[in-house]
């Protein structure tokens, strides 16, 4: 899966792609069919392996046919029944509804994407801690509202980036375990209860499906979409953290500042002298686009009605896919940005020296307290940096 209008999309690979989603839907149908056999609800002759009955060549047909039914499951089930034949065709999909398959498959694909994002964030944390140790005592000008403010250090700026990444990792860790969806037509397990003989058996089969697919057991959540919005918020938070880093690098790489540089900047089609901060630009792009996608997920959730939403649910699918893929791309680009980041400490020192009188506030503090001014005016910077690094080590020990 590639996208000419989203440079870097290839970094997400198969994650949340059409092929990955098709495979996940087939896996749901396959696992449920064989659970029906295992429980005795379906005859042994119905057991089948559906995974090889569908290929990438079927995607276009299924996608085009989905317009008639509003989703791709109806066409997929018809195709699987045609190719499986016999008792497997007769029992396939019994007890499920299209929303069960779509939501469960989305959760499977999302689980894989979140796993990749967590790994990338762990890498960001490690690299930032190393950079902080390298630049702990290197001075830098701190700016507020674009203007020179006070003396600071490179390590403080890096620690601010680190805290943003740690916040994003915390939000991601707080996302509930991704759940299975097996409510049947209106989320009451009515068909499964009839097939399996009792409500307890239907609920047990739902839990067994969750275990088979690596998801969390759950009550039906057809129109209760908190898991989607909370995951979306966490993904937006990851883009926020990456965008903060990229924004500082982009500004700091301006020729008149020169404190940062990308390891391998991009070129210009007409100006060969340019060394564009391309990764920073692309990461900022993702951070700018992500909030609207997260807002769409909230709007879709609030539009839930009845026992299956008429449009709100449908708006989630591509939105969640786009947000997840773009977040994967952004965190991977940020990993490369940090790994090859160049910090010009001499230029940072020169910019601080050239900023003029930055110690007016210090003189006021000295007059108020009656104490002579300190040799520098960097306050508790070392303590703040140490606190961020300790937090990073705790997170790496506990979860990474």
N, C-alpha and C positions, 0 to 999 in steps of 0.2 A: 504494500500500500504506500503510495507516494502522493505528494500534493505540491504541484509547481507553485502554488500561491502561498505555501507555508514552508519556506526553506528550512530544512532540518527535520521535516516530518519523518523522514526515513529512520531517524534515530529511535522512533517508537516501534519499528519493526511490525510484528504481528499483533502487538498489544491492541486490543479493542478493534481490530480490523474486521472486515466482513468475514474473512475466512475463520478467524478465531471465534467470532460470534456464531457462525454456522456450526462449527465443530462443537461449541458449547451447547447449542440447542439440541443437536443430535445426541450428545452425551446425556442430557436430561431425559430425553425420550428413551434412550437405551437403558439407563439405570432404572427408570420407573417401570418399564416393561418387565425387566428381569426381577424387580422387586415383587411385582404381581405374581410371577411364577414362584419365587421363593416363599411367598406367604400362602401359596395354594389357591389364590384367587383365580389365577390363570393356569391353564394346563401346561404340562412340561413341554408340549409341542410348540408352545408360543415363545419359548426361549430363543433369543437371536442375538447376533452381534450386528447392530445397525451402523457401526462406525465407518464401515467401508462402503456403505451404499450411496453415500453422498460425496461429491468432490467439488473442487473449486469451479469446475465447469458448470455447476448447477446454480451458481450465485446469481448470474444475470437473469435467468429465467425466474428464479424465486423472487428476486427483487422486483421485477416487472409485474409478476403476478400478485405481489402483496398489495398493490393498489386496490384490487377488487375486494379484498377482505379487510384491509386496514392494517394488516400485519403479515409477516412472512410465515407464521406457524401453520396456518391452514394449508398453504401450498406445500410446505415441508412434510407435514403429516401425510398428505395425499401421495406425495412422491415416495416416501418411505413405505407406505402400505403397498403401493404398486410394486416396488422392488423387493420387499420382504416376502410378500405373499403368505398364504396359509394362515395358521393360527396367530403368527406374529402380527400380521396385518389386522386380524380381527381384534386383538387385544391392545395393540399399540395406542397410546395416548388416553386410554380409558381411565377416567378418574381425574384427569388434568383438564385445564383450560388453557387457552392461548396465553393468557397473562402469566400463568404459572411458568410456562416455558420461557417466555420472554424475560421476565424478571429474574428467574433463577440463572439463566444464561448470562444476563448482564452482570449479575453478582459474581459469577465465575470469572468473567473477563476482567471485571473491575478488581477482583482480588489479585490477579496477576499483575495488573498495572500498579496497584498500591505497593506490592512487594518490590517492584523495580524502583519505585520512587523512594521507598524507605532505604534501600541500599545506596542510592545516590546521595540522600541526605546524610547518611552515615559517613560517606566519603567526604562531603563538604565539611563536616565537623572535624574530621581528622586533619584535613589540609589546613583549615583555619587555625586550629590549635598549633600546628607546626609553624605557620606564618607568624602567629602571635609571638611565639618564642623567639623567632628570628628577628623580629622588629620591635621587641618589647621596649627598648630604650630609644628608638629612633623618633625624633621630634617631628611634629607636623602642625601645620596651621589648621585650627578648627574654624569653620565658617558657619554662620547662621544667616538665613535669608539671602544667600549667595555672597555675603560680604565677610571679610576677615573679622574674627571674633576674639579668640583667645588661643594661647599655646595648648597643644595637646600632643598625642603620640600616634604613630601609625598603629600601634597595638590597640589603642582605644577604638579607632575606626574598625579594625578587624574584629574586635570583641563585639561591637554593635552588630556587625554582619552575623557573627556567630550566634548571638542571642536571637536574631531573627530566624535563623535556621533551626535553632533549638525550639523556639516557639512553634514553628511549622511542624517539627517532628512530634512535639507534644500533642498538637491538634490532630495529627494523623493517628497517633496512638490512641486517642480518645474516641475515634470512630468506632461504633459498635461492630462486633463481629458480623460479617456480611451474611445475611440470612437466606435460607431456602424459601421458596414460595410455592405452596401446594394447596391452595384453598379450594380449588375447583371453581365451578362456574360463578358463584357469588361469594366465595370465601368462607363457605360453611362445611367443607369436606363432605357434602351430601353424596356425591357419586362415589367417592372412595369409601364412605361408610357402607353404602349398599354393596359395593364390590367385595369388601373385606369382612363384612359381617357385623361390625360394631364401630362406634366412635373411637374406642380405645385402639382398635386395630388400625383405623385410618390415621390417627395421630402418631402411632408407632411407625407406620410406613413413611409418614412425612419426615420423622426424625431419622429413619434409616436412609432416606434419600439424601438428606443433608450430610450424613456421615459419608455416604458413597461419593458425594461430589466435593467434599472438603469445605462445606459451608456450615453455618450455625443453624441448629433447629430453631423454628420460629412459628408463632401463630401467623395466620394469613395477614398480609399488610397491603392488600389491594389498593386501598385509598388512604393509607397512612404512610406517608412517604418520607419520614424523618431520616431513615438511613440514607436516602438519596441526597437530601439537602445537607445533612451533616457531612457526608463524604465530599459533596461539592464544595462546601465551605472550607474543608481541610485542603482540598486541591487548590482553591483560590489562595489560601494562606501560603502554600508552598510557592506559588507564583509570585506572591507579594515579597517573600523573603529573597527569592532570586532576583526580582526586579530591583530591590533596594541595592543589592550588590552591584548589579549591572549599571544602575544609574550612577552610583559613585565612581565606578571605573570609567564610564563614558565621559563624565565631567572631568575626572582627574586626568584623562588621557588627552584633553585638549592641549594643543601646542603651547598655549600661553600658561598652562598649569604644569603639565608634564610629570605629574607625580606617579601616575599609573600607566601601564601599557599592556595590551594583550600580547601574548606570546607570538601569535601569528595573526596579525590583523588582515583585513581584506583590502583588495585594491579597488581602483576606480576605472570605469570604462574609458574615461577621457583624461584623467589626471594621474599620471604615473607616480607622482611624488607622494600620493596619499597612503596612509596606513590606517584604514578605517577600523574602529572597534566593533567589528561585525557581530561577534558573539554577544556583546553587551546590547547592541541594537536589537538583535533578535530576541534576547531574553526579555528586554523591556517591552517588546511587542506582545509577548505572551502575558506579561503582568498587566498590560493595559486592556487586553481582550478578555482575560479570565473573569473579572467581576461580573460582566454582563451575562456570561454563561451561568455563573452561580445564581444570579438573579432570576434567570429563566427557570432554573430548577425550583426556586422558591415560588415563583408565579405558577408553575405547573402544579406544585404540591397544593397550593391554596385553591387551585381550580378543581381539586378532586370532588367528585359528586357521586352519589349513589354507591354502588358496589364495584363499579369500574368507571373510570373517568372518561369523559368524551372529549378528548383532545389534550388535556393536561398530561395524562399518562404518556400519550404518544409524543408529546414535545420533549420528554425526558431523554428518549433513547439516543438520538444523534447528539443532543446537547451534552449528555454525560460522556459519550464517546469522544467528542471533540475536546472537552475540557480535560479528560484523563490523558489523551494522547498529547495534547499541548503541554500539559504539566510534565509528563515524562520527558518530552523534548527539552523543555526549559531547564529541568534539573540536570539533565545530562550535559547540556550546553554550559551550565554554570559550573559543573564539575571540571570541564575542560578549561573554562575561564580561570578558575582558581588554581588549577594545577600549573598553568603556564603564566600566571600573573607576574608582571614585572613591577617592582616598587623602586622608584628612584629616590633613595633616601637623601642624596645630596640636593636634588631639586626641591624636595620637601623642606629641607632645612633652609635652603635659600629663599623659598617662598615665605617661610615664617619670618626670616630676618628682614625681608623686604616689605612686610606688612605694616611697618611703622609702630607707633606706640600702642601696644595692646595691654598695657599694665595699668591703665587709669583706674579700673575697678579694683586692682590690687592695692593701689595707693589709698583709695577710699576705705577699704577694709582695714588697712594698717592704721589709718587715722582713727577709725572707730574703736579699735581694740587697744591702741597704744603699743602694739607690738611691732617690731621691725618687720619689713616684708621678707618673705622667703626668697631663696635664690632663684627659684622658678615659681610658676603659678599654674601648676598642673593638678592641684588638689589631690583627690583620692584616686587618680587614674590607675595607679598600680593595683590598688585594692579592687577596683571595678573590673579590671582585666583578670585578676586572679579569680574573682567570683565567677566570671563567665567561663573561665577554663575549668574550674572545679565542677560547674554545672555540666560542662561538656563531658568530663571524665565520668561523672555519675551516669549520664545518659548512655555513654558508650559501654559502661560496665553492665548496666541494667538491661538495655534493649538492643544494643548494637554489637 
